[in-house]
């Protein structure tokens, strides 16, 4: 059976298009008593973007902290804040920030209409009720969170997304101007998340013409941005993020993301940094991709974190392996249906200990 998956319903792209957000939301405001919830990275609390957010009437701004990876407990707290603010559902949830903020906004929009804790829905297609209307506005490019059907969360037992057609944003606003001023290292690591999406998709057993078409273009755009640069780099990287997310919509990621999830869950390493740190040790699986990655790393004059697993306690190492092994679709995409014969617990431990 072929997957019948959902895409973002509406999108707008272009420098300055953020100014049209007010008009976009106006169409969704049901009456004078309605309200929107803006979920915004708290780094913008003292930035000019704060004054540009089109807050109206009873709208609520949730300033969220994403110094740590998004956790199910934090999603539940934020969802509770919205429910306490008003005794009815908002007309929309608007996420403004990087991938973690966009994931939080998606998760809140789901949990407002689904009972229990967000930890109950970590997995594939466990969400039963449609989300509140939600809009994604990335201020970083690379994660593909603006287009993906998952919201990646760290729960009590695992790091795993709320993977659902209901997770997908209803509207995205892609304004490259919003990415200006991002620190070079953060820009690189987030961009490499996109690049690694492409490498894993293009080298996976789930590859098809749909995934290949998006993945190849995103891959080329990443190389242009990080090897050549130029005045349109922000625009190109924003579209690479979109295309990279689309590439894995009909395929999957692979070895790097599976191992990175384990690192993040146990050591708290941010997703983009973890991906880059892991990918440098995966020449066996992605030789061409790792070679290009190293060229981009050298061009950007950045140093990867090293010895991140050095001296780790055995119980923590075992937990990292547990988290990585939960992600069966990723391993199957990377190594085929017989992946369990190729990737044992001991093999995964060996890979981690190299890092």
FIMIZA-959706 format. One line per 3 residues: number of its first residue (from 1); their letters; for each residue x, y, z of N, C-alpha, C, O. Coordinates in steps of 0.001 Angstrom, whole numbers. Each point is the difference from the previous one (the first is absolute). Layout:
! residues N
NUM) a) X Y Z X Y Z X Y Z X Y Z | ...
//
This chain:
! residues 355
1) xxx) 833 -1195 0 -833 1195 0 874 1254 0 1014 66 695 | -1420 913 -1477 714 1276 -16 -574 909 1083 -1209 14 235 | 2072 731 410 -439 924 1037 -739 1185 -609 436 587 -990
4) xxx) -1551 -255 1599 -782 1163 -415 207 1074 1064 -810 139 917 | 1896 618 -1043 367 903 1078 -449 1432 -261 -259 398 -1136 | 176 357 2218 -482 1364 -56 1153 976 -187 1086 -200 544
7) xxx) -1329 1267 -1323 961 1074 -186 -513 1267 668 -1184 101 323 | 2080 870 -114 -409 1307 489 -1021 587 -982 237 10 -1208 | -1360 473 1720 -1084 470 -871 347 1285 -731 -274 138 -1192
10) xxx) 881 810 1915 332 1291 -601 1384 441 429 424 -249 1129 | 281 911 -2044 1306 549 343 207 1310 -733 -536 223 -1085 | 1330 640 1707 390 1249 -636 1501 137 180 531 -272 1076
13) xxx) 154 696 -2138 1464 112 31 419 1352 -560 -570 492 -974 | 1574 96 1606 580 1215 -546 455 943 1098 -545 3 1104 | 1548 792 -1422 519 962 971 -1069 1035 353 -548 672 -874
16) xxx) 267 -562 2156 -1002 945 465 -1398 -552 103 -912 721 404 | 708 -1995 -759 -1364 -537 1 -574 -169 1407 -1204 -200 157 | 2061 278 868 -499 -66 1375 -1028 1104 263 -894 -164 829
19) xxx) 1026 1283 -1534 -921 1128 192 -1424 -346 -412 -935 722 348 | 756 -1817 -1085 -1343 -404 -430 -677 -935 997 -1129 -438 -223 | 1824 131 1334 -565 -945 967 -1330 487 571 -924 -793 181
22) xxx) 825 2077 100 -1234 543 567 -1198 -290 -907 -1060 -410 474 | 1235 623 -1765 -1069 -267 -950 -335 -1475 -98 -1165 -373 -135 | 2192 -470 205 -220 -1445 -50 -835 -454 1194 -935 -786 -150
25) xxx) 1278 1287 1333 -713 -407 1212 -1406 592 63 -906 -601 576 | 728 1777 -1169 -1316 652 31 -1079 -905 -581 -1143 18 457 | 1504 -810 -1466 -962 -904 -626 -439 -1117 942 -1044 -619 -207
28) xxx) 1851 361 1253 -298 -1090 932 -615 473 1314 -446 -811 811 | 425 2118 -607 -600 528 1229 -1518 -58 -141 -572 678 -853 | -71 -1475 1677 -1425 -292 -176 -901 1153 395 -1027 239 -636
31) xxx) 1416 486 1700 -824 1136 455 849 914 868 1189 -253 197 | -1788 1303 317 739 989 783 498 -565 1332 867 595 640 | -1403 -1723 -230 369 -603 1281 1037 -1116 -165 390 -626 985
34) xxx) 55 374 -2209 929 -1100 -249 1427 419 373 281 1177 225 | 604 -2165 -166 1388 322 318 957 -985 -660 -355 -1143 -288 | 1569 1612 60 1097 -801 -524 1062 -165 1089 105 826 906
37) xxx) 674 -1892 -1005 1122 -215 910 1289 -29 -812 176 -842 -881 | 726 1776 1192 1296 61 -661 1033 -697 897 232 408 1138 | 373 -1453 -1673 1043 -740 713 1329 464 -579 351 -354 -1126
40) xxx) 395 1154 1905 1152 718 -544 1258 -296 818 -30 27 1230 | 1119 -306 -1915 1297 -196 663 318 1232 846 -87 1128 -484 | 453 -1346 1737 206 1141 896 1242 833 -325 216 1038 626
43) xxx) 599 -1464 -1585 1126 842 -419 -496 1283 -669 749 969 -124 | -2011 -968 -305 -547 1176 -679 -695 975 952 -568 1000 -438 | 615 -1291 1735 -668 891 953 571 1414 -4 -711 969 264
46) xxx) 2008 -864 -569 618 1330 -37 477 361 -1401 922 799 -165 | -1561 -1400 -847 351 273 -1395 -1161 716 -695 -1141 -36 460 | 1464 680 -1568 -1007 791 -715 -1157 -851 -525 -1100 513 -209
49) xxx) 1343 -1819 -7 -1068 -870 -492 -1198 0 945 -1139 -155 -440 | 1388 327 1719 -1071 6 990 -1086 1018 -356 -1193 -269 144 | 1626 1433 -609 -958 1066 -317 -749 -251 -1304 -999 661 -282
52) xxx) 1475 -1606 -502 -629 -289 -1296 -1038 -1115 83 -742 -224 -957 | 681 -470 2077 -970 -1085 144 -1411 614 63 -266 842 858 | -623 -1251 -1746 -1324 647 -104 -974 -446 1083 -980 -693 -272
55) xxx) 1269 1103 1512 -866 -338 1127 -1256 861 -42 77 1214 -188 | -1219 -1843 361 -1274 698 -32 -850 -419 1199 30 -1157 418 | -775 2094 119 -993 -300 1028 493 -880 1128 876 393 770
58) xxx) -1443 -1588 -674 294 -918 1101 1106 -1002 -327 163 -996 704 | 585 1253 -1753 1077 -915 -382 994 -203 1139 214 888 825 | 387 -2072 -799 975 -373 1023 1349 -282 -649 70 -682 -1022
61) xxx) 997 1203 1611 1357 -368 -418 606 -901 1064 78 375 1170 | 351 -1564 -1579 753 -895 870 1471 98 -402 382 -480 -1067 | 434 1091 1903 1438 53 -251 604 -1310 487 -30 -296 1195
64) xxx) 574 -484 -2114 480 -1337 355 1523 -46 -15 655 662 -804 | -117 -1459 1712 1443 -174 73 392 -1333 -631 -523 -1052 367 | 1440 1111 -1311 422 -1223 -696 1504 -214 159 660 -541 -888
67) xxx) -123 976 2043 1406 -296 285 211 -1505 52 1060 -502 -372 | -2086 -216 839 20 -1464 1 -940 -510 -1081 -885 721 -459 | 1084 -1963 61 -889 -625 -976 -1434 -28 551 -182 -174 1205
70) xxx) -835 340 -2057 -1395 9 474 -369 -1302 710 285 -1094 -489 | -912 1231 1627 -381 -1160 802 -1519 -94 110 -703 1009 -43 | 213 -2228 184 -1446 -217 120 -553 740 1215 -1108 534 -56
73) xxx) 1863 -494 1148 -445 682 1207 -199 1500 -261 -932 611 523 | 1815 -34 -1333 -105 1426 -329 -1210 255 -893 -710 989 178 | 479 -1878 -1132 -1186 112 -863 -1275 -36 843 -912 800 -208
76) xxx) 858 -1729 1159 -1187 -118 847 -209 1268 834 -1132 441 195 | 2224 135 292 -97 1236 783 -529 1148 -850 -895 732 423 | 1452 -574 -1632 -420 1080 -885 -1444 -176 -443 -749 973 -92
79) xxx) 361 -2208 -180 -1390 -278 -366 -933 381 1146 -1071 567 -220 | 1487 -883 1443 -778 377 1169 -125 1513 137 -1046 510 403 | 2126 209 -742 -44 1466 61 -1066 567 -941 -715 938 350
82) xxx) 621 -1519 -1541 -1004 460 -971 -1404 -301 506 -898 835 -107 | 713 -2027 656 -1335 -374 497 -420 867 1176 -1178 326 141 | 2135 50 708 -309 851 1149 -286 1439 -431 -756 715 658
85) xxx) 1363 -304 -1759 -157 1379 -469 -1427 293 -451 -525 1090 224 | -94 -2089 -865 -1346 204 -528 -736 -1338 49 608 -1060 -146 | -1933 1124 354 -774 -1233 127 -481 -531 -1338 -980 -741 -59
88) xxx) 1649 1107 -995 -335 -504 -1339 1280 -112 -805 1049 512 391 | -1156 -1192 -1521 1173 -195 -836 353 1291 -737 -886 772 -365 | 2176 -542 148 398 1145 -830 -335 -265 -1456 -197 -1146 -405
91) xxx) 135 2210 -375 -233 -153 -1432 1255 -449 -728 -68 -463 -1139 | 1212 598 1792 1224 -428 -648 1189 16 946 31 743 980 | 951 -1586 -1302 1298 -29 684 1046 393 -1033 66 -596 -1075
94) xxx) 745 1588 1392 995 493 -956 1386 -165 599 330 655 989 | 485 -1522 -1574 1357 -227 471 985 891 -733 8 42 -1230 | 836 683 1989 1001 890 -592 1341 -302 651 204 300 1176
97) xxx) 707 -891 -1936 1305 -347 546 663 -1087 -810 -381 -258 -1141 | 1382 -382 1736 687 -1105 -656 -779 -1295 113 -1168 2 391 | 1814 -1106 -732 -688 -1283 -48 -633 -413 1318 -1101 -550 12
100) xxx) 1787 809 1106 -551 -384 1302 -1264 784 315 -965 -566 512 | 955 1862 -810 -1187 818 236 -1150 -446 -896 -1148 -79 438 | 1468 -209 -1696 -1042 -470 -918 -572 -1332 457 -1199 -245 -139
103) xxx) 2051 -616 682 -492 -1273 526 -897 209 1215 -1017 -679 145 | 1391 1619 732 -845 286 1158 -1380 503 -441 -1022 -416 546 | 1003 1308 -1533 -1274 538 -477 -874 -1104 -589 -1204 -47 249
106) xxx) 1813 -834 -1025 -764 -1114 -564 -559 -887 1111 -1160 -411 -45 | 1988 124 1031 -424 -883 1081 -1143 618 807 -949 -695 362 | 1035 2002 -78 -1081 670 739 -1300 -57 -788 -1064 -248 568
109) xxx) 1146 479 -1877 -1214 -19 -827 -660 -1381 12 -1221 -109 -119 | 2026 -938 262 -534 -1360 80 -586 -302 1371 -1069 -601 113 | 1785 1026 931 -408 -378 1348 -1200 795 505 -629 -395 982
112) xxx) 304 1500 -1633 -1217 724 355 -1258 -777 -369 -1075 260 540 | 1209 -1210 -1454 -1173 -751 -471 102 -1501 273 -894 -763 -368 | 1986 341 1016 174 -1421 313 289 -152 1491 839 726 533
115) xxx) -1513 -1651 156 128 -111 1461 1328 -618 430 698 -632 -793 | -369 831 2071 1174 -630 568 1267 801 -190 -37 1202 -263 | 1165 -1888 401 1312 615 -137 531 -190 -1418 -337 -976 -670
118) xxx) 1161 1904 221 612 -148 -1322 875 -1250 -70 228 -535 -1085 | 264 67 2230 806 -1230 17 -809 -1207 -456 563 -985 -476 | -1895 1062 623 -862 -1108 -417 -27 -175 -1516 -422 -1043 -499
121) xxx) 868 2055 -225 -148 -7 -1458 1342 -64 -737 63 249 -1204 | 1000 -581 1928 1301 -138 -648 15 -1298 -807 29 -1096 560 | -50 1239 -1852 -61 -1161 -876 -621 393 -1323 -21 1176 -363
124) xxx) -481 -2154 -347 -543 253 -1329 -1521 -124 -1 -553 -1042 352 | -110 2120 -753 -1448 36 -231 -820 -384 1227 -982 -736 -100 | 1399 1244 1261 -743 -216 1238 -972 1136 292 -925 -167 795
127) xxx) 1123 1319 -1428 -894 1148 168 -1350 -308 -660 -47 -415 -1158 | -1039 617 1890 -1333 -359 -505 -812 1206 -469 -822 -136 -907 | 1032 1307 1501 -825 1167 -305 800 1075 -716 1162 232 333
130) xxx) -1768 423 -1309 702 1068 -725 480 1100 933 -627 280 1022 | 1732 334 -1378 584 1075 801 -757 1305 -215 -777 143 -944 | 1025 803 1844 -412 1380 -222 776 535 -1210 1154 -371 -210
133) xxx) -1780 1232 -574 683 664 -1123 1357 519 467 92 671 1028 | 970 -986 -1789 1329 417 439 871 457 -1162 -54 -534 -1108 | 863 1553 1417 846 677 -986 1449 -84 458 300 225 1172
136) xxx) 596 -551 -2097 1419 -87 316 806 1071 -708 -129 190 -1210 | 975 520 1981 824 1072 -557 1434 -204 463 349 408 1107 | 494 -1032 -1932 1379 -276 421 882 1243 8 -52 828 -909
139) xxx) 863 -719 1959 1010 1059 64 1404 -587 -113 997 715 102 | -936 -2028 -315 1220 -744 -319 -342 -923 -1156 -1151 -410 -148 | 2130 82 -666 -269 -881 -1144 795 -1286 126 1201 18 271
142) xxx) -1894 -1145 -473 709 -1259 -50 -756 -1185 550 91 -1097 -552 | -839 1288 1629 -619 -1153 649 -1111 -629 -827 -248 -1201 114 | -421 1987 -942 -1148 -504 -743 -1243 -130 865 -1010 -543 -447
145) xxx) 1072 1043 1702 -1151 -110 904 -1226 700 -557 -1131 -351 336 | 1357 1347 -1192 -1118 751 -561 -842 -837 -959 -1135 365 -304 | 1676 -1473 -170 -727 -789 -987 -212 -1450 432 -739 -732 -659
148) xxx) 1369 305 1745 -42 -1412 371 -1287 -384 729 -726 857 503 | 462 -2161 -459 -1190 -526 676 335 -482 1407 -732 -809 570 | 1816 1293 -17 367 -413 1345 342 1211 848 371 1053 -519
151) xxx) -498 -1209 1812 530 969 952 853 -789 976 -523 -757 818 | 1817 930 -900 939 -846 735 83 445 1455 341 1147 290 | -658 -2076 634 -16 309 1421 781 -1041 797 41 -1177 -357
154) xxx) 569 1633 1432 653 -898 941 -960 -273 1146 -408 915 716 | 53 -2182 -549 -920 -403 1055 713 -673 1143 1230 -25 35 | -1982 -524 906 617 -673 1147 845 -1213 -384 981 -322 670
157) xxx) -1371 -342 -1749 669 -1236 -371 725 47 -1333 859 -841 -261 | -1186 1806 -590 561 -14 -1346 -71 1372 -628 -756 869 436 | 1555 -691 -1467 -126 1168 -877 -642 -496 -1282 590 -787 -740
160) xxx) -1798 1251 486 -759 -486 -1152 -1081 1016 -323 -553 649 889 | 266 -526 -2163 -949 1006 -441 -1444 -399 154 -336 -1177 134 | -517 2196 -155 -1441 -199 -165 -240 14 -1507 -290 1042 -588
163) xxx) 415 -2207 -18 -74 -129 -1454 -1449 -202 -427 -623 -1009 332 | 97 1978 -1068 -1418 -41 -356 -278 964 -1143 677 1018 -136 | -1662 -1332 -681 -444 946 -1026 -567 1264 641 41 1071 -605
166) xxx) -564 -1184 1816 -546 1165 692 1089 955 479 -275 1159 310 | 1511 -1651 -252 1123 822 467 382 1072 -1022 472 1074 373 | -671 -1359 -1634 453 882 -1085 -632 1387 119 -1196 131 260
169) xxx) 2012 889 -451 -506 1374 65 -1060 250 -1071 77 -548 -1100 | -1056 1373 1425 -1016 423 -959 516 1119 -900 -419 138 -1149 | 1331 652 1691 550 1152 -724 1442 190 453 300 -125 1187
172) xxx) 593 426 -2125 1354 390 372 337 1331 -660 -465 302 -1099 | 1275 480 1785 456 1298 -492 1523 -62 -56 665 -55 1034 | -117 65 -2250 1441 -151 -192 606 1334 -424 -24 363 -1176
175) xxx) 558 349 2140 575 1320 -229 1492 -55 326 367 -14 1175 | 505 -18 -2192 1447 -112 256 561 1131 850 1031 -174 650 | -1686 1324 -640 487 1114 818 11 -356 1489 793 558 758
178) xxx) -1653 -1468 -337 -92 -358 1411 1217 -788 481 196 -156 1205 | 623 -340 -2132 1174 -785 389 1260 848 102 1070 -515 323 | -1188 1804 -596 1178 860 77 473 131 1449 -806 88 926
181) xxx) 2118 -78 -753 562 162 1341 188 -1293 761 447 26 1146 | -777 -1168 -1754 211 -1285 667 1508 -259 112 708 166 -993 | -193 -565 2158 1430 -299 139 466 -1050 -1001 -748 -915 -342
184) xxx) 1987 1050 -125 513 -868 -1066 -50 -1476 370 -341 -837 -835 | 681 510 2089 6 -1418 371 -1409 -565 35 -223 -1129 -438 | -736 1897 954 -1386 -460 37 -556 -160 -1417 -712 -961 -290
187) xxx) 1038 1894 -569 -433 -71 -1402 556 -1255 -656 -705 -674 -752 | 1962 357 1032 631 -1172 -605 -637 -1294 507 -366 -868 -793 | 236 744 2102 -523 -1253 547 -1453 -238 -424 -389 -1135 -275
190) xxx) -403 2194 223 -1381 -156 -451 -32 -333 -1485 -804 -820 -442 | 1687 1462 -329 104 -312 -1420 429 -1431 -247 -461 -643 -943 | 1350 144 1800 461 -1388 -164 -1100 -1008 322 13 -1117 -518
193) xxx) -955 1499 1361 -1151 -872 215 -702 -234 -1333 -389 -1122 -324 | 232 2203 -446 -608 -112 -1325 858 -857 -924 -503 -908 -662 | 1793 1201 622 896 -748 -887 -35 -1496 321 -47 -837 -902
196) xxx) 70 512 2196 2 -1406 406 -1345 -658 -309 -42 -1179 -351 | -1057 1929 479 -1296 -518 -474 145 -522 -1424 -429 -1107 -326 | 1048 1943 -514 110 -322 -1424 877 -1227 -231 -368 -902 -753
199) xxx) 1522 876 1402 918 -1128 -175 -672 -1303 410 95 -1001 -711 | -774 1011 1857 -623 -1229 481 -1179 -418 -879 -219 -1189 -230 | -528 2162 -254 -1116 -310 -894 500 -544 -1332 -504 -1009 -494
202) xxx) 1504 1682 -90 490 -380 -1332 753 -1321 -4 148 -632 -1047 | 325 215 2212 730 -1268 88 -810 -1093 682 531 -1062 323 | -1822 1323 -103 -819 -961 715 -718 -989 -900 -140 220 -1203
205) xxx) -307 -1302 1798 -714 -1038 -758 -1431 427 -319 -652 -619 -842 | 147 1678 1508 -1352 491 -272 -24 1014 -1146 -1058 536 -329 | 2204 -274 -274 109 1066 -1001 -952 -234 -1179 -166 -1128 -466
208) xxx) -444 2201 1 -862 -41 -1172 177 1314 -749 705 891 473 | -1335 -763 -1631 188 1188 -832 -457 1279 706 605 1058 -174 | -1663 -1156 963 -491 1166 745 1072 494 974 376 1172 -20
211) xxx) 106 -2070 865 1010 367 991 1287 458 -663 639 953 447 | -269 -1635 -1511 1236 334 -701 -43 1408 -585 978 743 89 | -2102 -381 -681 -122 1317 -630 214 1119 1016 737 950 -267
214) xxx) -1379 -1061 1431 158 1017 1042 1382 -78 652 643 1020 245 | -201 -2250 32 1270 -181 698 1199 485 -793 917 602 560 | -918 -858 -1857 1131 422 -833 98 1524 -57 1096 556 73
217) xxx) -2237 117 -201 28 1460 -53 429 595 1338 786 947 36 | -1299 -1496 1059 392 495 1319 1484 -222 246 678 863 558 | -176 -2011 -970 1424 -309 135 850 1021 -756 988 509 531
220) xxx) -1373 -216 -1761 746 966 -818 -31 1394 631 1013 701 8 | -2164 -301 516 -120 1313 620 888 115 1244 617 1040 229 | -554 -2100 569 871 8 1188 1463 177 -405 735 758 633
223) xxx) -319 -1450 -1678 1385 128 -468 275 1415 -491 1071 549 262 | -2022 45 -967 172 1376 -472 143 961 1183 863 877 -8 | -1701 -1046 1007 -3 912 1144 1289 -104 796 593 1020 352
226) xxx) -146 -2246 -60 1110 -173 928 1366 -139 -665 1024 13 683 | -999 -146 -2007 1286 -24 -702 234 1271 -813 1143 411 -200 | -2227 210 -270 139 1168 -865 -488 1293 658 572 1063 -243
229) xxx) -1600 -1134 1059 -550 1202 619 -736 853 -1012 -521 -518 -988 | 472 1827 1224 -678 894 -933 -1183 693 641 -463 -409 1065 | -37 1470 -1714 -1069 834 572 -1340 -715 149 -836 431 794
232) xxx) 613 -1514 -1540 -1272 -704 87 85 -1245 884 -880 -859 -56 | 1929 756 867 185 -1199 815 -1161 -256 949 -424 -1143 168 | -97 2203 458 -1112 -186 943 -1237 -541 -715 -692 -880 512
235) xxx) 426 1421 -1704 -1153 -460 -781 184 -1469 -408 -928 -804 89 | 2134 479 -533 279 -1364 -450 -97 -1000 1147 -544 -1091 -167 | 1077 1469 1345 -24 -926 1125 -1421 -214 506 -341 -1095 447
238) xxx) -483 2127 -515 -1387 -149 416 -743 -962 -921 -810 -806 460 | 1083 891 -1754 -634 -934 -927 610 -1394 105 -695 -996 -198 | 1989 919 508 618 -1310 219 -668 -709 1170 -248 -1205 -54
241) xxx) -46 1963 1120 -670 -574 1161 -1366 -561 -392 -372 -1102 404 | -364 1875 -1191 -1321 -444 -459 123 -1259 -856 -707 -983 221 | 1610 1026 -1197 175 -1159 -887 513 -1218 756 -418 -1127 -268
244) xxx) 1334 1359 1223 520 -1118 782 -1093 -662 825 -58 -1225 105 | -813 2052 483 -1132 -555 737 -942 -774 -888 -523 -1040 401 | 298 1537 -1608 -855 -696 -963 617 -1323 -441 -710 -979 -230
247) xxx) 2030 957 113 685 -1212 -439 -264 -1164 941 -222 -1126 -445 | 246 1400 1761 -207 -1095 952 -1480 -252 283 -345 -951 701 | -540 1810 -1250 -1432 -220 196 -447 -1317 -627 -915 -656 498
250) xxx) 1564 277 -1585 -366 -1247 -686 1139 -1016 52 28 -953 -780 | 912 1164 1707 1041 -1000 223 326 -5 1491 -902 -155 824 | 2160 321 -468 380 30 1410 1432 497 108 714 114 -996
253) xxx) -309 182 2233 1413 264 264 669 -1324 350 -569 -1061 -261 | 1761 1100 844 713 -1265 166 879 -87 1235 -395 412 1091 | 1594 -954 -1275 896 -351 1099 321 1202 875 -28 -102 1227
256) xxx) 334 1236 -1843 412 1174 759 -1101 466 950 253 235 1181 | -1459 -104 -1691 -1088 481 844 -326 -999 1112 -313 406 1119 | 382 -1693 -1412 -272 -1003 1035 995 117 1149 -388 -30 1168
259) xxx) 1672 164 -1501 1025 131 1033 -89 1346 708 220 86 1209 | -539 957 -1953 -99 1338 578 -1112 75 1046 144 689 1010 | -1245 -1391 -1248 -1094 -8 968 476 -563 1337 -369 512 1056
262) xxx) 1178 -1552 -1099 533 -571 1236 889 979 740 -91 138 1220 | 958 544 -1969 868 1012 603 -820 1094 676 284 398 1130 | -1290 75 -1828 -814 1094 505 -749 -398 1256 -51 765 963
265) xxx) -536 -1966 -965 -795 -435 1142 846 -114 1259 -420 436 1073 | 1604 -1016 -1195 823 -275 1185 891 1174 379 150 307 1182 | 445 354 -2178 975 1050 281 -546 1411 -200 671 976 338
268) xxx) -1878 -858 -881 -611 1315 -176 601 830 -1113 -157 1221 -19 | 842 -1866 -906 633 728 -1104 -1056 417 -1011 -848 -804 -387 | 899 2055 -38 -982 504 -954 74 -773 -1317 1058 -477 -412
271) xxx) -2216 373 -225 -160 -870 -1161 1002 285 -1114 657 -919 -489 | -533 2184 83 907 326 -1094 1445 -300 334 736 -544 -823 | -327 900 2036 1377 -270 443 236 -1499 76 1039 -499 -431
274) xxx) -2019 -216 987 132 -1449 108 108 -670 -1352 820 -900 -182 | -1634 1325 -768 77 -565 -1349 1389 182 -604 585 -940 -539 | -65 2167 638 1311 286 -584 1090 -812 681 884 -541 -663
277) xxx) -947 455 1997 1004 -748 751 -16 -1476 -378 1054 -627 -117 | -2254 70 -76 -131 -1413 -379 434 -226 -1445 725 -949 -297 | -1172 1825 -593 185 -223 -1432 1475 -129 -382 342 -733 -928
280) xxx) 511 1433 1631 1430 -34 -315 606 -1388 201 1105 -266 -473 | -1818 -620 1171 495 -1356 243 -708 -1050 -855 149 -1197 245 | -911 1629 -1238 -819 -947 -770 473 -171 -1445 -801 -238 -903
283) xxx) 2102 363 703 544 -155 -1346 -295 -1387 -572 -137 -158 -1213 | 42 -830 2077 -320 -1366 -430 -1350 -70 -704 -174 -780 -937 | -780 1590 1384 -1363 -56 -524 -246 1049 -1088 -732 -253 -957
286) xxx) 1341 1420 1108 -251 1111 -921 1333 653 -411 246 1158 338 | 610 -1890 -1061 1349 517 -289 11 1326 -759 736 916 368 | -1543 -805 -1419 -10 1230 -784 -559 1157 821 536 1108 -30
289) xxx) -1613 -1370 759 -613 1040 801 918 502 1100 70 1205 244 | 630 -2104 420 917 402 1072 1146 827 -567 445 963 625 | 28 -1334 -1802 1076 771 -633 -452 1435 -297 736 950 269
292) xxx) -1937 -792 -819 -518 1341 -271 -241 772 1301 259 1201 83 | -751 -1901 909 -228 622 1303 1302 575 551 19 1120 510 | 1048 -1870 -608 1287 479 514 506 1205 -784 632 892 566
295) xxx) -906 -864 -1856 368 1177 -793 -758 1244 485 579 1079 131 | -1868 -1244 129 -799 1134 472 448 442 1388 56 1195 290 | 261 -2159 561 476 309 1352 1296 805 -55 165 979 727
298) xxx) 743 -1400 -1591 1276 709 -141 -217 1409 -559 628 957 453 | -1513 -839 -1431 -281 1296 -608 -582 977 1027 294 1195 -37 | -1109 -1704 939 -626 856 1016 908 252 1196 -325 803 875
301) xxx) 1476 -1496 -837 1003 194 1057 -593 -227 1387 140 823 904 | -806 -1969 -769 -601 -362 1288 594 -1309 498 451 -825 -794 | -452 636 2116 495 -1219 615 -1173 -788 575 -813 542 749
304) xxx) 730 -1825 -1104 -1044 -853 557 314 -332 1457 1170 -86 373 | -2196 -102 453 247 -506 1357 548 -1420 -79 -500 -828 -761 | 1525 558 1549 647 -1323 -19 -87 -644 1384 -269 661 1003
307) xxx) 506 -1973 -985 38 -774 1246 -1271 191 838 57 64 1228 | -1185 24 -1905 -1246 267 715 -510 -1217 766 -813 140 914 | 1280 -1324 -1275 -433 -1216 698 1121 -536 899 -153 -1038 643
310) xxx) 1241 1733 -609 1153 -454 780 -357 -145 1476 -549 919 608 | 866 -2080 -40 -219 -239 1425 -1445 -202 401 -320 56 1188 | -558 -289 -2146 -1417 -157 321 -242 -1254 833 626 -1035 -228
313) xxx) -1547 1134 1205 -360 -1162 811 -738 -1019 -862 -684 360 -958 | 827 -1619 1306 -561 -1068 -830 -1521 85 -81 -573 -273 -1054 | -98 650 2155 -1457 53 -55 -487 1079 -953 -1028 -162 -657
316) xxx) 1770 1269 581 -356 1065 -938 247 -448 -1443 -783 309 -899 | 1877 -1036 692 279 -518 -1344 -1101 -961 -439 -446 42 -1146 | 16 -896 2051 -1073 -948 -322 -1292 734 -343 -736 -412 -896
319) xxx) 462 1508 1617 -1218 763 -279 86 672 -1361 -1000 75 -714 | 2171 412 343 166 584 -1329 -310 -1031 -1079 -645 310 -1002 | 1106 -1526 1216 -273 -1071 -966 -1494 -303 -53 -568 -186 -1077
322) xxx) -64 140 2253 -1448 -254 48 -764 1029 -829 -874 -353 -792 | 1215 1638 984 -694 1077 -709 220 -110 -1504 -930 187 -785 | 2156 -489 391 309 -124 -1428 -767 -1165 -632 -477 111 -1130
325) xxx) 360 -1211 1847 -633 -1191 -568 -1514 134 -144 -612 -726 -782 | 3 1649 1532 -1442 224 -136 -351 465 -1407 -1111 -231 -476 | 2048 879 -180 -269 672 -1276 148 -965 -1178 838 202 -879
328) xxx) -1642 -1228 875 133 -1073 -986 -141 469 -1453 756 -466 -852 | -1700 1375 532 -89 437 -1396 1287 648 -515 321 -105 -1183 | 410 769 2071 1251 644 -415 1047 -1040 -351 703 124 -1002
331) xxx) -605 -1160 1842 975 -1059 -269 -356 -787 -1259 879 -380 -773 | -2176 139 575 -414 -736 -1199 301 798 -1258 441 -556 -1005 | -682 1868 1062 320 828 -1154 1492 -43 -301 405 -63 -1161
334) xxx) 409 97 2209 1450 38 -188 574 -1334 -449 888 -44 -851 | -1397 -1053 1429 671 -1292 -175 -878 -1096 -600 469 -1115 -230 | -1738 1428 -25 -879 -989 -609 -773 -800 1026 242 138 1199
337) xxx) -1177 -981 -1648 -883 -733 907 725 -965 939 -545 -372 1039 | 1759 -34 -1389 776 -908 848 980 759 882 1045 -529 378 | -1387 1773 -53 937 869 712 423 -542 1358 1114 272 449
340) xxx) -1985 -1037 217 331 -504 1332 1166 -984 -20 660 -210 1018 | -412 -384 -2168 1151 -896 -123 1298 786 -175 1091 -506 259 | -1234 1748 -703 1179 824 -278 325 971 1127 1159 367 192
343) xxx) -2181 49 554 192 1023 1017 -434 -530 1361 -1144 178 419 | 2080 -833 260 -264 -568 1311 242 1047 1090 523 1080 -274 | -903 -1402 1489 266 904 1124 1501 275 118 412 1136 232
346) xxx) 389 -2171 -390 1445 183 142 554 899 -1099 915 788 243 | -1457 -901 -1435 456 855 -1109 -339 1456 282 811 891 -254 | -2001 -650 776 -394 1367 325 871 558 1124 399 1164 -41
349) xxx) -102 -1998 1050 899 436 1068 1360 391 -559 563 1024 387 | -40 -1829 -1287 1305 298 -605 -21 1346 -712 947 778 110 | -2031 -500 -843 -116 1279 -703 -18 1165 997 679 1007 -198
352) xxx) -1462 -1158 1267 -47 1054 1012 1367 238 649 406 1143 211 | 280 -2209 93 1273 130 714 1087 637 -849 994 489 536 | -1168 -488 -1861 937 720 -861 -118 1511 184 923 750 -315
355) x) -2068 -321 827 -286 1437 84 486 598 1328 -162 1198 234
//
